[in-house]
Structures are given as structure tokens and as C-alpha cells.
């Protein structure tokens, strides 16, 4: 080995300077806020070279810089301090979204559909004459239930700003004729009796119900609380009933009319049953049964049974009362009564028709009561004989007890009704008011009864007034 070369070899000398140690870098907390400002997030850059890890105070300071003051999840901050989570977007605050108000609403409490259908009876059969086209309502009845709008609930962003809700809109204004709002605006009621309808965006109660056409299969039977006006006819088999007045422009054929007020028939009535609590005015009455508590005014009346509580007047070109019967509370005015053919025409004056009706009811009822009493007496006698023989079981004892009770009730009723009939007969026979004023002729075949007396007309009476005086029916010149 060449020693000299080795001696000349350069040997590296150790450096006197050491490499610098990297400085520690603390974690960095980034805060972001959602576009609707209802959420805030943190995203943490990790520390380096032994830098400081995230702390609750550090994260709170970062949130405060961005203005996040509401809905901060303190528990989550504590968890991130204890167990940091880096480079991940973490929801750390949450605001409260506003709740918009709800719109007001309404519920109409009567039928507004025009699709009328026949009603089904309890036994399952269908009543094709009851279509339910009238919404009858009474004063004070609820017609509509209203739900008021709400203001909503206020919200708040994570930066503390209020978030105002949109208030609900009020329900439409539905007040119409004869209706009013009550219960702090939550209910609409009727202020009068009548027919309820929903027209033009409002609820109305009409005291008068109008039928533009006929009463037929398209309408069915009609029953109203108020008044009714019918522009057409009332066809056979149908009925019209009103608690108020009835006005009919067309004819009435084989129908039923019931009115709690006045009745006006611009044509007439044939083969029908009519009951009127007020006054009746019609063109004619034929082959009908008519009861009117007030006055009757008609063009002519033929072959009908009439009960009139006050005055009956027949006037017009064909003015005549012929055939059938008539009970009038006060006076009867008719140009012609009966016919030249001697048609039987019975007139009774000066007595309330209701008294006559009750009299006829009792005359029919009392024989039935007597029959029932007789049957009960025979049954009781038989059961008492069995009881005497000691052969009356518990069931027959109950029958005997029930029979004795029924006999007591029926006997009491018979006594009361028999007494009532006697009093009614006395009232009818002693009532001497009422006149017949006939400007033309009362024909033979006419029978007139006033009080307890009766006059059968055998010869024509011209231009006469028939009245009761001094215990007999008399007639003299018409006034």
C-alpha cells in the first residue's frame, strides 16, 4: 500500500452548524354559514410540528368572528376538543326556521250540490218524490264553520336575525242575506227561517223559495220553512208544504198543498187536498178537500168539501158554489148556489170548522172505544173466573193486571170524549151567527144549516139573504 497516497487523502471534517428544527403550527378553525343562514359549520385544519389542537375557546372565538351566536352545539364543541376531527365539515350551530301561517278555511254545513238524487228510506226503498232540493234552515242555525288564519311562528338564524313568517290569508267573506258572523268570526248562522243557498261566493238565507218551472219529477215534493213561489204547475201526486205562504201561478192537479200562511192560486185546484192556516185566494176549486182557517175567495167552487174559518166569498164571471159541502165560520157570499139540476149542496154556517172536524172525529172514535171497553170487560170477567178457581198462573195474572189498567184508561177517555161531544153539539146548535148573501139564485137541492135548525131549499130563491132569527132560519132580500 502506498502510504504517501493515504496521507494525502482528504478526510471530511465535521460541520459546526446543525439543521434548523421546524416551528410548530397551530390548528386553524374555518367557519362557514349556509345560504339560508340556518346552519353553521366548522372545518378544522390539523396542527403541525406539535402545534396547538382545537379547544372550545378557540372554536367559540372563530364562531364569534363570523357572528354565529344562536343554536351553537356546545356539546359538540366539547367533543371536538376531546377528540378532534380534521378536514371535515361539521354542523356546529343550527337556527330555527320560521313556520308560515296557515290560510283560513271554511266548511259549509248544508248541501250545496245541485245533483239532486232520490232519498233512500230506512227500509231501503227509494222515495223518487223526495229529492231534497230545499235546504231548510231555522233562525240561529249554523250554516258555515270557519277556521281562522294563523300568524305563523317566528324563526331565528344562527347569526341571531329574526326570520318573520308569512301570515295566513283570511277565509273569503261569505256573509249574504239574512246571515251573520258569530263566535269571534268562526261561525256563520241564519238570522231568519228560510232556504239556505250558496250563490256568488256568499251564503244567503231566503225567506221565499222560488221554483221557476213545475213541481214534478225534476223537483220532487217540496217542503220549506218560509214562503214558496211556484211559477209553473203542481203535477199529480206531488205535494208542496210551506210554513209561510204559498203562491202558485199554474194549475194544481191531484196534489197536496199545506200552508202555514196565506195561499194564492192564480189558476185553480182540482182533485186535490188543501190546508191553509191563513187566507185563500184562487181562481177555482173543483173536486177537492179544502180547509182554510181564514177567509176564502174563489171564482167558483164545484163538488168539493170546504171548511172555512171566517168568510167565504165567490166572485167572478162563473161565480157559483155547487155540489159537495161547506162549513163556514161567518158569512158566505155567492151569486149562485147549487144548480138547476138539483145537485145536492150542503151548507153549514156560524160554526168554526175545527169544531165540526172534532165533532166528526169523536162521532167516529166513540163507537170504537165502546167496542174496546166491551172486549176488555169480557176478558177481565173470564180471567177473574179462572182466578177464583185457583188456576191463574203468573202470565195470566200479568194479563189480568194489564187489562184492568187498560180498562181504567179507556173508560176515563170514553167519559171525557163523550162529554166533549155533548158540549160541541151544544155549541154548534146554539151558534146562531152566519149569513148567506146570494145576489142571484139558490137552487133546489141546497141544504142550509144554522145553529140547530136546517132549511132544505125546494124552490129557487132569488136575490136573498139567509139568516137565523128567533129560533128559525129565515130569508129576505139581499142587501
Secondary structure, DSSP 8 states (H G I E B T S, - for coil): --HHHHHH-------S--------B--EEEEEE-TTSSEEEEEEE--BTT-----HHHHHHHHHHTT--SSB-HHHHHHHHHS---S--EEEEE-B--EE----EEEE-S--------EE-TTS-EETTB-----EE-TT-EEEEEE----EE-EE-TTS-EE-----------B-TTEEEETTTTEEEESSSEEEEEETTEEEEESEEEESS-BSTTTBSEEESSEEEESS-B-TT-EEEESS-EEESS-EES-EEEESS-EEEEEEEES-EEEESS-EEEEEEES-EEEESS-EEES-EEEEEEEESS-EEE-STT--EEEEEEEESS-EEESEES-TT---EEEEESS-HHHHHHHHHHHHHHHHHHHHHHHHHHHHHHHHHHHHTT---HHHHHHHHHHHHHHHHHHHHHHHHHHHHHHHHHHHHH-----EEEEEEE-TTEEEEETTEEEE--S-EEEEEEEEETTEEEEEE--
